[in-house]
């Protein structure tokens, strides 16, 4: 998985991508879960989810927009698909998710194995993703927008419902659809739940 993700990112030839790939390896990107209990909530789930989003985004882009559009925009799609949840690996040397240890048993919860790390500043994960990426390389305004609002209109954490209407872009909707399809239909969480 790591080799495939790094190859896809490095093929974009973005300045700073090498350093970003190194950061990803040391920050927990390849071991972090993608959610607390829903889609890909197992170790390594974040990387698996990101690859699923990449595959879906490629398929949707070619089907809806054509191969010419894909060839002209694949670098932006690749960066957004693989890095949209980068903030879930954590920041400041702290993981985004920590084990959800039950006070009653002292063991990790089977129903909700992870919880958001309370020691991290309460910044939405999508915004954290953009902040981390921008430490290493420049994003286009459209890439920043797509990553920040990839969870769509109904995301209360980022205020998507207030920002997105009448400002949809192809990249934003492509990333949103690919993310939702991956989380809702390709990935399962605890007890087979597929909510994101």
Backbone as ProteinMPNN parsed JSONL, in Angstrom:
{"seq_chain_A": "XXXXXXXXXXXXXXXXXXXXXXXXXXXXXXXXXXXXXXXXXXXXXXXXXXXXXXXXXXXXXXXXXXXXXXXXXXXXXXXXXXXXXXXXXXXXXXXXXXXXXXXXXXXXXXXXXXXXXXXXXXXXXXXXXXXXXXXXXXXXXXXXXXXXXXXXXXXXXXXXXXXXXXXXXXXXXXXXXXXXXXXXXXXXXXXXXXXX", "coords_chain_A": {"N_chain_A": [[0.814, -1.189, 0.0], [1.831, 1.299, 0.896], [3.919, 1.716, -0.951], [2.485, 1.942, -3.339], [0.882, 4.217, -2.862], [2.872, 6.19, -2.421], [4.141, 6.147, -4.938], [2.071, 7.022, -6.658], [1.68, 9.624, -5.626], [4.263, 10.768, -5.96], [4.467, 10.674, -8.704], [3.037, 12.887, -9.472], [4.82, 14.896, -9.466], [5.01, 17.205, -7.944], [6.508, 19.957, -6.37], [8.043, 19.455, -3.297], [6.742, 17.148, -2.649], [8.19, 14.835, -2.057], [9.219, 15.292, 0.536], [6.792, 15.499, 1.875], [5.825, 12.89, 1.575], [7.659, 11.543, 3.175], [7.008, 12.657, 5.655], [4.427, 11.593, 5.927], [4.958, 8.889, 6.313], [6.151, 8.891, 8.839], [4.254, 10.009, 10.454], [2.096, 8.429, 10.998], [0.267, 7.888, 9.021], [0.04, 5.483, 7.579], [-0.747, 3.652, 9.446], [-2.88, 4.583, 10.916], [-6.415, 4.562, 11.767], [-9.308, 5.081, 9.616], [-11.644, 6.038, 10.617], [-13.562, 6.414, 13.673], [-15.289, 4.34, 14.328], [-16.735, 3.575, 12.173], [-16.369, 3.431, 8.8], [-13.526, 1.629, 7.64], [-12.163, 1.329, 10.194], [-10.007, 0.092, 11.254], [-6.543, -0.734, 12.027], [-4.385, 0.865, 9.82], [-6.416, 1.629, 8.222], [-6.804, 4.246, 7.241], [-4.978, 4.61, 5.107], [-5.875, 2.552, 3.407], [-8.495, 3.439, 2.898], [-7.931, 5.869, 1.595], [-6.715, 4.971, -0.783], [-8.911, 3.61, -1.857], [-10.614, 5.793, -2.327], [-9.104, 7.106, -4.244], [-9.175, 5.228, -6.372], [-11.95, 5.176, -6.895], [-12.384, 7.878, -7.55], [-10.886, 8.147, -9.905], [-12.314, 6.373, -11.592], [-14.895, 7.562, -11.609], [-14.289, 10.096, -12.652], [-13.333, 9.521, -15.266], [-15.597, 8.26, -16.318], [-17.616, 10.259, -16.147], [-16.475, 12.681, -17.006], [-14.61, 12.151, -18.945], [-11.684, 10.828, -20.683], [-9.84, 12.746, -21.578], [-10.26, 14.963, -19.839], [-9.55, 13.666, -17.445], [-6.799, 13.087, -17.922], [-5.786, 15.674, -18.006], [-6.266, 16.562, -15.446], [-5.457, 14.709, -13.558], [-3.352, 14.852, -11.694], [-4.184, 16.729, -9.753], [-6.507, 15.434, -8.857], [-5.384, 13.091, -7.827], [-3.754, 14.067, -5.714], [-5.736, 15.255, -4.071], [-7.438, 13.052, -3.558], [-5.761, 11.155, -2.261], [-4.813, 12.592, -0.105], [-6.879, 13.842, 1.255], [-7.811, 13.146, 3.784], [-5.571, 13.418, 5.352], [-5.169, 14.816, 7.717], [-6.185, 13.125, 9.618], [-4.177, 11.52, 10.49], [-3.061, 12.77, 12.488], [-1.241, 15.336, 14.327], [1.307, 17.599, 15.439], [2.869, 15.675, 16.618], [1.05, 14.019, 17.81], [-1.466, 11.476, 17.704], [-4.476, 11.502, 15.686], [-6.626, 9.903, 16.318], [-7.23, 8.093, 19.295], [-7.011, 5.149, 21.32], [-10.137, 3.946, 22.446], [-10.675, 3.473, 25.501], [-12.543, 1.716, 27.778], [-13.896, 2.78, 30.846], [-15.139, 1.085, 32.601], [-14.197, -1.515, 32.103], [-11.536, -1.305, 31.457], [-10.594, -2.009, 29.036], [-10.265, -1.813, 25.43], [-12.984, -0.448, 23.643], [-15.265, -2.47, 21.895], [-17.368, -1.748, 20.297], [-16.933, 0.95, 19.596], [-13.95, 1.47, 18.759], [-12.075, 3.573, 18.625], [-11.411, 7.011, 19.542], [-11.64, 10.543, 19.121], [-8.639, 12.27, 19.621], [-8.274, 13.995, 22.525], [-6.231, 15.674, 23.226], [-5.373, 17.05, 21.039], [-5.671, 20.14, 19.24], [-8.968, 21.311, 18.518], [-9.508, 21.184, 15.556], [-11.143, 20.915, 12.475], [-10.78, 17.831, 10.688], [-10.443, 17.975, 7.901], [-9.618, 20.606, 7.436], [-7.27, 20.526, 8.914], [-5.884, 18.73, 7.314], [-5.328, 20.283, 5.007], [-3.73, 22.277, 6.173], [-1.483, 20.775, 7.001], [-0.559, 19.701, 4.534], [0.137, 22.088, 3.209], [2.428, 22.805, 4.553], [4.422, 21.527, 3.273], [4.078, 21.561, 0.475], [2.642, 23.488, -2.221], [-0.811, 23.913, -2.671], [-3.352, 24.17, -5.171], [-5.873, 26.745, -5.318], [-8.354, 25.507, -5.897], [-7.853, 22.839, -5.205], [-7.386, 23.1, -2.428], [-9.926, 23.974, -1.604], [-11.529, 21.774, -2.379], [-10.505, 19.734, -0.714], [-10.939, 20.837, 1.846], [-13.73, 20.875, 1.983], [-14.619, 18.319, 1.43], [-16.375, 16.571, 2.674], [-18.852, 17.49, 2.161], [-22.144, 19.091, 1.837], [-23.474, 18.557, 4.198], [-21.796, 18.54, 6.333], [-21.324, 19.519, 9.445], [-19.106, 20.198, 10.905], [-17.257, 21.591, 9.294], [-18.818, 23.54, 8.233], [-19.946, 23.187, 5.745], [-22.523, 23.391, 4.511], [-23.042, 26.079, 4.535], [-21.108, 27.139, 2.915], [-20.709, 25.773, 0.436], [-23.056, 25.669, -1.41], [-23.927, 26.721, -4.667], [-21.299, 27.083, -5.278], [-20.05, 24.859, -6.163], [-17.508, 22.763, -7.486], [-16.045, 20.838, -10.142], [-13.932, 19.245, -9.199], [-14.318, 19.275, -6.385], [-16.881, 18.013, -6.124], [-16.341, 15.56, -7.348], [-14.37, 14.492, -5.601], [-15.898, 14.392, -3.244], [-17.986, 12.577, -3.954], [-16.482, 10.268, -4.527], [-15.282, 9.798, -2.048], [-17.555, 9.391, -0.409], [-18.711, 7.157, -1.701], [-16.721, 5.241, -1.322], [-16.585, 5.095, 1.517], [-19.236, 4.435, 2.218], [-19.988, 2.2, 0.695], [-17.848, 0.499, 0.002], [-16.318, 0.011, 2.235], [-16.294, -1.269, 5.54], [-17.252, -0.979, 8.969], [-17.24, -1.402, 12.489], [-19.174, -4.179, 13.374], [-20.089, -4.419, 10.752], [-21.11, -1.977, 10.003], [-21.575, 0.769, 7.852], [-21.459, 3.523, 7.91], [-20.165, 6.825, 7.562]], "CA_chain_A": [[0.0, 0.0, 0.0], [2.711, 2.462, 1.011], [4.638, 1.907, -2.208], [1.531, 2.408, -4.342], [0.51, 5.598, -2.546], [4.022, 7.055, -2.679], [4.359, 6.237, -6.382], [1.037, 7.891, -7.208], [1.963, 11.009, -5.224], [5.501, 11.242, -6.585], [4.222, 10.84, -10.143], [2.498, 14.232, -9.711], [6.012, 15.747, -9.609], [4.844, 18.463, -7.224], [7.63, 20.35, -5.528], [7.784, 19.212, -1.891], [6.015, 15.884, -2.443], [9.097, 13.864, -1.426], [9.216, 15.571, 1.978], [5.464, 15.164, 2.379], [5.766, 11.423, 1.671], [8.433, 11.165, 4.357], [6.171, 13.027, 6.799], [3.321, 10.64, 6.015], [5.47, 7.636, 6.871], [6.489, 9.048, 10.263], [3.142, 10.615, 11.203], [1.052, 7.449, 11.273], [-0.68, 7.786, 7.897], [-0.12, 4.093, 7.136], [-1.233, 2.816, 10.546], [-4.072, 5.194, 11.521], [-7.734, 4.181, 11.24], [-9.964, 6.141, 8.855], [-12.75, 6.561, 11.414], [-13.576, 5.901, 15.04], [-16.034, 3.093, 14.431], [-17.487, 3.318, 10.955], [-15.608, 2.852, 7.689], [-12.08, 1.387, 7.779], [-11.754, 1.743, 11.544], [-8.939, -0.792, 11.71], [-5.195, -0.206, 11.819], [-4.085, 0.982, 8.394], [-7.639, 1.973, 7.509], [-6.687, 5.534, 6.557], [-4.305, 4.39, 3.816], [-6.794, 1.757, 2.573], [-9.585, 4.329, 2.485], [-7.405, 6.836, 0.633], [-6.577, 4.268, -2.065], [-10.265, 3.391, -2.381], [-11.089, 7.073, -2.849], [-8.353, 7.33, -5.482], [-9.732, 4.352, -7.412], [-13.297, 5.656, -7.23], [-12.271, 9.183, -8.214], [-10.433, 7.883, -11.277], [-13.434, 5.775, -12.33], [-15.955, 8.562, -11.772], [-13.793, 11.143, -13.54], [-13.302, 9.037, -16.651], [-16.976, 7.99, -16.752], [-18.433, 11.467, -16.27], [-15.788, 13.821, -17.627], [-13.836, 11.676, -20.086], [-10.245, 10.586, -20.525], [-9.087, 13.994, -21.775], [-10.322, 15.689, -18.569], [-8.749, 12.915, -16.479], [-5.372, 13.289, -18.193], [-5.442, 17.065, -17.687], [-6.509, 16.861, -14.033], [-5.18, 13.562, -12.686], [-2.481, 15.207, -10.573], [-5.021, 17.344, -8.71], [-7.374, 14.396, -8.306], [-4.533, 12.199, -7.033], [-3.386, 14.76, -4.477], [-6.936, 15.405, -3.227], [-7.949, 11.744, -3.132], [-4.855, 10.484, -1.328], [-4.457, 13.438, 1.04], [-8.045, 14.546, 1.801], [-7.932, 12.824, 5.209], [-4.236, 13.422, 5.957], [-5.296, 15.323, 9.08], [-6.557, 12.045, 10.533], [-3.0, 10.839, 11.038], [-2.69, 13.552, 13.659], [-0.402, 16.51, 14.144], [2.068, 17.967, 16.636], [3.373, 14.447, 17.226], [-0.053, 13.323, 18.478], [-2.388, 10.854, 16.758], [-5.823, 12.076, 15.621], [-7.458, 8.979, 17.079], [-6.594, 7.295, 20.346], [-7.855, 4.016, 21.69], [-11.271, 4.253, 23.306], [-10.604, 2.526, 26.62], [-13.719, 1.812, 28.64], [-13.588, 2.911, 32.274], [-15.72, -0.053, 33.331], [-13.428, -2.756, 31.927], [-10.122, -1.03, 31.212], [-10.263, -2.56, 27.718], [-10.735, -1.025, 24.303], [-14.365, -0.689, 23.249], [-15.461, -3.216, 20.655], [-18.356, -1.015, 19.496], [-16.283, 2.166, 19.089], [-12.574, 1.243, 19.197], [-11.258, 4.787, 18.62], [-12.051, 8.291, 19.801], [-10.8, 11.668, 18.732], [-7.66, 12.601, 20.649], [-8.649, 15.241, 23.192], [-5.046, 16.508, 23.404], [-5.157, 17.824, 19.812], [-6.606, 21.259, 19.062], [-10.201, 20.886, 17.848], [-9.55, 21.703, 14.187], [-11.716, 19.877, 11.616], [-9.722, 17.046, 10.05], [-10.234, 18.431, 6.53], [-8.797, 21.815, 7.519], [-5.956, 20.065, 9.367], [-5.232, 18.136, 6.143], [-4.801, 21.377, 4.183], [-2.643, 22.913, 6.924], [-0.306, 19.898, 6.941], [-0.065, 19.659, 3.148], [0.755, 23.376, 2.873], [3.768, 22.892, 5.155], [5.374, 20.838, 2.393], [3.898, 21.908, -0.936], [1.529, 24.385, -2.501], [-2.029, 23.419, -3.289], [-4.093, 25.187, -5.911], [-7.081, 27.126, -4.574], [-9.399, 24.5, -6.111], [-7.492, 21.669, -4.401], [-7.661, 23.438, -1.022], [-11.38, 24.015, -1.439], [-12.05, 20.404, -2.471], [-10.116, 18.993, 0.488], [-11.6, 21.417, 3.015], [-15.169, 20.619, 2.002], [-14.889, 17.026, 0.791], [-17.48, 15.869, 3.327], [-20.078, 17.957, 1.548], [-23.083, 20.076, 2.374], [-24.049, 18.203, 5.491], [-20.739, 18.483, 7.337], [-21.446, 20.635, 10.382], [-17.785, 20.532, 11.437], [-16.591, 22.578, 8.434], [-19.792, 24.514, 7.754], [-20.13, 22.97, 4.314], [-23.829, 23.843, 4.03], [-23.011, 27.531, 4.395], [-20.06, 27.542, 1.984], [-20.694, 25.082, -0.85], [-24.106, 25.918, -2.404], [-23.627, 27.611, -5.801], [-19.849, 27.175, -5.452], [-19.545, 23.521, -6.431], [-16.564, 22.606, -8.591], [-15.952, 19.437, -10.553], [-13.006, 18.552, -8.308], [-14.973, 19.1, -5.088], [-17.924, 16.993, -6.202], [-15.681, 14.288, -7.651], [-13.774, 14.012, -4.357], [-16.991, 14.074, -2.319], [-18.649, 11.336, -4.388], [-15.542, 9.145, -4.37], [-15.145, 9.577, -0.606], [-18.798, 8.808, 0.079], [-18.877, 5.811, -2.266], [-15.763, 4.369, -0.632], [-16.963, 4.923, 2.918], [-20.568, 3.861, 2.388], [-20.252, 0.959, -0.031], [-16.688, -0.385, -0.12], [-15.656, -0.205, 3.519], [-17.169, -1.573, 6.67], [-16.722, -0.687, 10.285], [-17.626, -2.325, 13.545], [-20.459, -4.854, 13.128], [-20.498, -4.267, 9.365], [-21.691, -0.664, 9.8], [-20.862, 1.453, 6.779], [-21.615, 4.966, 7.997], [-18.879, 7.52, 7.633]], "C_chain_A": [[0.868, 1.267, 0.0], [3.4, 2.759, -0.315], [3.715, 2.463, -3.286], [1.149, 3.868, -4.11], [1.662, 6.549, -2.848], [4.27, 7.223, -4.171], [3.342, 7.179, -7.018], [1.309, 9.358, -6.87], [3.208, 11.556, -5.92], [5.355, 11.434, -8.086], [3.592, 12.194, -10.476], [3.622, 15.246, -9.925], [5.831, 17.133, -8.974], [6.07, 18.733, -6.373], [7.227, 20.164, -4.071], [7.135, 17.867, -1.612], [6.885, 14.828, -1.767], [9.101, 14.046, 0.094], [7.864, 15.242, 2.602], [5.316, 13.651, 2.542], [6.537, 10.924, 2.896], [7.656, 11.485, 5.633], [5.066, 11.999, 7.007], [3.774, 9.336, 6.661], [5.671, 7.738, 8.375], [5.325, 9.575, 11.106], [2.013, 9.637, 11.517], [0.031, 7.283, 10.166], [-0.966, 6.328, 7.528], [-0.621, 3.16, 8.243], [-2.54, 3.336, 11.156], [-5.358, 4.599, 10.948], [-8.317, 5.357, 10.451], [-11.142, 6.749, 9.612], [-12.724, 5.91, 12.789], [-14.284, 4.562, 15.162], [-16.714, 2.701, 13.125], [-16.58, 2.729, 9.874], [-14.113, 2.743, 8.014], [-11.536, 1.823, 9.131], [-10.673, 0.829, 12.116], [-7.579, -0.133, 11.478], [-4.874, -0.241, 10.335], [-5.288, 1.393, 7.561], [-7.567, 3.278, 6.734], [-6.044, 5.37, 5.182], [-5.205, 3.59, 2.874], [-7.916, 2.635, 2.029], [-9.099, 5.306, 1.413], [-7.212, 6.199, -0.741], [-7.938, 3.973, -2.686], [-10.824, 4.666, -2.999], [-10.386, 7.381, -4.169], [-8.942, 6.504, -6.628], [-11.115, 4.817, -7.853], [-13.237, 6.978, -7.994], [-11.84, 9.014, -9.67], [-11.595, 7.348, -12.124], [-14.541, 6.79, -12.613], [-15.519, 9.632, -12.767], [-13.828, 10.706, -14.996], [-14.725, 8.824, -17.168], [-17.758, 9.275, -17.021], [-17.785, 12.578, -17.093], [-14.899, 13.433, -18.804], [-12.344, 11.572, -19.813], [-9.424, 11.848, -20.7], [-9.072, 14.802, -20.474], [-9.449, 14.999, -17.533], [-7.268, 13.183, -16.696], [-4.919, 14.699, -17.841], [-5.503, 17.36, -16.185], [-6.1, 15.762, -13.069], [-4.261, 13.898, -11.522], [-3.274, 15.832, -9.426], [-5.917, 16.308, -8.052], [-6.571, 13.473, -7.395], [-4.187, 12.824, -5.692], [-4.592, 14.865, -3.54], [-7.414, 14.059, -2.703], [-7.061, 11.111, -2.067], [-4.581, 11.285, -0.066], [-5.651, 14.105, 1.706], [-8.22, 14.305, 3.295], [-6.574, 12.791, 5.92], [-4.276, 13.896, 7.406], [-5.694, 14.264, 10.092], [-5.355, 11.236, 11.01], [-2.497, 11.601, 12.259], [-1.832, 14.736, 13.306], [0.301, 16.794, 15.469], [2.596, 16.731, 17.369], [2.313, 13.639, 17.96], [-0.957, 12.678, 17.429], [-3.747, 11.543, 16.791], [-6.791, 11.226, 16.434], [-6.618, 8.306, 18.152], [-7.555, 6.172, 20.71], [-8.943, 4.458, 22.647], [-11.326, 3.182, 24.395], [-11.788, 2.765, 27.552], [-13.307, 1.869, 30.112], [-14.063, 1.696, 33.055], [-14.853, -1.309, 33.249], [-11.928, -2.526, 31.797], [-9.652, -1.572, 29.872], [-10.821, -1.651, 26.634], [-12.158, -1.439, 23.926], [-14.414, -1.473, 21.941], [-16.412, -2.46, 19.729], [-17.757, 0.241, 18.855], [-14.823, 2.128, 19.537], [-11.699, 2.496, 19.306], [-12.094, 5.986, 19.02], [-11.082, 9.39, 19.394], [-9.909, 12.048, 19.907], [-7.971, 13.973, 21.245], [-7.462, 16.18, 23.417], [-4.704, 17.321, 22.164], [-6.11, 19.01, 19.771], [-7.8, 20.805, 18.213], [-10.347, 21.587, 16.494], [-10.171, 20.6, 13.329], [-10.621, 19.15, 10.829], [-9.435, 17.509, 8.622], [-9.37, 19.691, 6.509], [-7.379, 21.455, 7.958], [-5.182, 19.459, 8.188], [-4.582, 19.221, 5.291], [-3.622, 22.057, 4.878], [-1.362, 22.083, 6.817], [0.276, 19.879, 5.538], [0.685, 20.941, 2.821], [2.1, 23.598, 3.567], [4.829, 22.369, 4.197], [5.267, 21.256, 0.936], [2.693, 22.827, -1.088], [0.382, 23.612, -3.129], [-2.624, 24.534, -4.137], [-5.3, 25.589, -5.067], [-8.198, 26.077, -4.717], [-9.114, 23.227, -5.313], [-7.768, 21.915, -2.921], [-9.154, 23.379, -0.737], [-11.962, 22.605, -1.44], [-11.721, 19.606, -1.214], [-10.872, 19.522, 1.71], [-13.067, 21.011, 3.122], [-15.547, 19.276, 1.383], [-16.024, 16.256, 1.448], [-18.839, 16.447, 2.948], [-20.927, 18.923, 2.34], [-23.512, 19.812, 3.8], [-23.015, 18.141, 6.611], [-20.815, 19.714, 8.232], [-20.086, 21.106, 10.873], [-17.108, 21.633, 10.615], [-17.545, 23.647, 7.914], [-20.079, 24.398, 6.273], [-21.432, 23.512, 3.769], [-23.864, 25.354, 3.813], [-22.065, 27.984, 3.281], [-20.269, 27.009, 0.568], [-21.791, 25.493, -1.833], [-23.746, 27.023, -3.393], [-22.136, 27.825, -6.014], [-19.237, 25.792, -5.685], [-18.543, 23.576, -7.586], [-16.541, 21.125, -8.96], [-15.061, 18.659, -9.589], [-13.639, 18.288, -6.94], [-16.007, 17.979, -5.139], [-17.341, 15.617, -6.502], [-15.081, 13.682, -6.385], [-14.858, 13.598, -3.365], [-17.653, 12.749, -2.687], [-17.751, 10.127, -4.176], [-15.367, 8.789, -2.896], [-16.39, 8.894, -0.049], [-18.99, 7.386, -0.43], [-17.96, 4.83, -1.54], [-16.22, 4.062, 0.78], [-18.272, 4.156, 3.068], [-20.746, 2.485, 1.763], [-19.068, -0.001, -0.119], [-16.098, -0.798, 1.215], [-16.674, -0.46, 4.616], [-16.477, -1.209, 7.968], [-17.107, -1.773, 11.264], [-19.015, -2.875, 13.224], [-20.988, -4.627, 11.718], [-21.143, -2.927, 9.056], [-20.89, 0.064, 8.732], [-21.093, 2.964, 6.78], [-20.239, 5.605, 8.037], [-18.828, 8.331, 8.896]], "O_chain_A": [[0.656, 2.181, -0.798], [3.46, 3.909, -0.75], [4.104, 3.344, -4.053], [1.099, 4.659, -5.051], [1.458, 7.597, -3.462], [4.578, 8.325, -4.625], [3.706, 8.036, -7.824], [1.182, 10.23, -7.729], [3.2, 12.685, -6.412], [6.043, 12.267, -8.677], [3.608, 12.611, -11.635], [3.406, 16.316, -10.492], [6.431, 18.111, -9.421], [6.603, 17.828, -5.731], [6.182, 20.66, -3.65], [6.992, 17.482, -0.451], [6.383, 14.015, -0.991], [8.999, 13.075, 0.844], [7.802, 14.761, 3.734], [4.748, 13.183, 3.529], [6.105, 9.988, 3.568], [7.642, 10.694, 6.575], [4.802, 11.583, 8.135], [3.048, 8.751, 7.465], [5.396, 6.788, 9.107], [5.403, 9.585, 12.335], [1.072, 9.988, 12.23], [-0.976, 6.601, 10.356], [-2.102, 5.986, 7.198], [-0.89, 1.987, 7.982], [-3.233, 2.588, 11.846], [-5.394, 4.183, 9.79], [-7.869, 6.494, 10.603], [-11.589, 7.849, 9.287], [-11.961, 4.976, 13.035], [-13.923, 3.741, 16.005], [-17.219, 1.585, 13.006], [-16.077, 1.618, 10.039], [-13.523, 3.656, 8.59], [-10.574, 2.586, 9.21], [-10.455, 0.801, 13.328], [-7.483, 0.898, 10.813], [-5.071, -1.261, 9.674], [-5.196, 1.495, 6.337], [-8.196, 3.411, 5.684], [-6.524, 5.938, 4.201], [-5.295, 3.902, 1.687], [-8.244, 2.577, 0.844], [-9.798, 5.538, 0.426], [-7.515, 6.824, -1.757], [-8.102, 4.073, -3.902], [-11.435, 4.628, -4.067], [-11.016, 7.867, -5.108], [-9.176, 7.022, -7.72], [-11.414, 4.847, -9.046], [-13.96, 7.167, -8.972], [-12.379, 9.672, -10.56], [-11.825, 7.818, -13.238], [-15.058, 6.862, -13.729], [-16.3, 10.03, -13.631], [-14.303, 11.445, -15.859], [-15.031, 9.162, -18.311], [-18.482, 9.366, -18.013], [-18.471, 13.324, -17.792], [-14.481, 14.296, -19.576], [-11.818, 12.141, -18.857], [-8.403, 12.01, -20.032], [-8.019, 15.274, -20.045], [-8.691, 15.657, -16.82], [-6.552, 13.478, -15.739], [-3.78, 14.893, -17.418], [-4.866, 18.3, -15.709], [-6.369, 15.868, -11.872], [-4.375, 13.288, -10.459], [-3.056, 15.498, -8.261], [-6.072, 16.301, -6.83], [-7.032, 13.115, -6.311], [-4.313, 12.179, -4.651], [-4.474, 14.592, -2.346], [-7.759, 13.94, -1.527], [-7.565, 10.585, -1.074], [-4.159, 10.72, 0.943], [-5.461, 14.874, 2.648], [-8.727, 15.176, 4.002], [-6.455, 12.189, 6.987], [-3.497, 13.423, 8.233], [-5.558, 14.476, 11.297], [-5.506, 10.353, 11.854], [-1.614, 11.129, 12.975], [-1.704, 15.104, 12.138], [-0.096, 16.266, 16.507], [2.75, 16.743, 18.59], [2.639, 12.679, 18.657], [-1.191, 13.268, 16.374], [-4.129, 12.109, 17.815], [-7.657, 11.743, 17.139], [-5.447, 7.992, 17.94], [-8.754, 6.244, 20.439], [-8.698, 5.254, 23.553], [-11.942, 2.13, 24.225], [-12.0, 3.874, 28.045], [-12.464, 1.09, 30.558], [-13.456, 1.321, 34.058], [-14.78, -2.079, 34.206], [-11.137, -3.446, 32.004], [-8.453, -1.595, 29.595], [-11.716, -0.84, 26.872], [-12.488, -2.625, 23.895], [-13.685, -1.168, 20.997], [-16.271, -2.527, 18.508], [-18.047, 0.551, 17.699], [-14.484, 2.69, 20.579], [-10.688, 2.48, 20.007], [-13.316, 5.993, 18.866], [-9.87, 9.186, 19.334], [-10.369, 12.137, 21.046], [-7.934, 14.986, 20.546], [-7.652, 17.347, 23.759], [-3.837, 18.193, 22.22], [-7.25, 18.896, 20.222], [-7.641, 20.002, 17.293], [-11.194, 22.462, 16.318], [-9.76, 19.446, 13.444], [-9.662, 19.766, 10.364], [-8.289, 17.44, 8.177], [-8.49, 19.827, 5.659], [-6.405, 22.005, 7.444], [-3.971, 19.649, 8.074], [-3.422, 19.095, 4.898], [-2.624, 22.377, 4.233], [-0.285, 22.625, 6.571], [1.487, 20.026, 5.372], [1.756, 20.892, 2.218], [2.838, 24.508, 3.188], [6.001, 22.73, 4.302], [6.276, 21.299, 0.233], [1.844, 22.926, -0.202], [0.582, 22.769, -4.003], [-2.42, 25.713, -3.848], [-5.705, 24.835, -4.182], [-8.907, 25.798, -3.751], [-10.043, 22.603, -4.799], [-8.315, 21.052, -2.235], [-9.584, 22.8, 0.261], [-12.795, 22.278, -0.596], [-12.573, 18.878, -0.704], [-11.383, 18.741, 2.513], [-13.585, 20.824, 4.223], [-16.655, 19.109, 0.874], [-16.587, 15.358, 0.822], [-19.871, 15.933, 3.381], [-20.509, 19.488, 3.351], [-23.873, 20.737, 4.528], [-23.337, 17.728, 7.726], [-20.422, 20.81, 7.833], [-19.922, 22.276, 11.221], [-16.457, 22.512, 11.179], [-17.115, 24.569, 7.222], [-20.414, 25.384, 5.616], [-21.451, 24.047, 2.661], [-24.638, 25.846, 2.992], [-22.206, 29.091, 2.76], [-20.028, 27.729, -0.401], [-21.488, 25.658, -3.015], [-23.319, 28.111, -3.006], [-21.741, 28.653, -6.835], [-18.051, 25.581, -5.434], [-18.713, 24.339, -8.537], [-16.966, 20.272, -8.181], [-15.394, 17.539, -9.203], [-13.505, 17.191, -6.399], [-16.004, 17.093, -4.284], [-17.807, 14.616, -5.958], [-15.259, 12.493, -6.122], [-14.739, 12.558, -2.716], [-17.856, 11.894, -1.825], [-18.203, 9.085, -3.703], [-15.311, 7.612, -2.54], [-16.284, 7.924, 0.701], [-19.389, 6.504, 0.33], [-18.373, 3.725, -1.189], [-16.242, 2.903, 1.194], [-18.397, 3.314, 3.957], [-21.557, 1.688, 2.235], [-19.269, -1.202, -0.299], [-15.451, -1.84, 1.317], [-17.78, 0.082, 4.6], [-15.249, -1.145, 8.035], [-17.276, -2.933, 10.887], [-19.917, -2.126, 12.848], [-22.2, -4.64, 11.503], [-21.674, -2.742, 7.96], [-19.661, -0.016, 8.711], [-20.936, 3.611, 5.745], [-19.269, 4.997, 8.49], [-17.829, 9.0, 9.16]]}, "name": "protein", "num_of_chains": 1, "seq": "XXXXXXXXXXXXXXXXXXXXXXXXXXXXXXXXXXXXXXXXXXXXXXXXXXXXXXXXXXXXXXXXXXXXXXXXXXXXXXXXXXXXXXXXXXXXXXXXXXXXXXXXXXXXXXXXXXXXXXXXXXXXXXXXXXXXXXXXXXXXXXXXXXXXXXXXXXXXXXXXXXXXXXXXXXXXXXXXXXXXXXXXXXXXXXXXXXXX"}
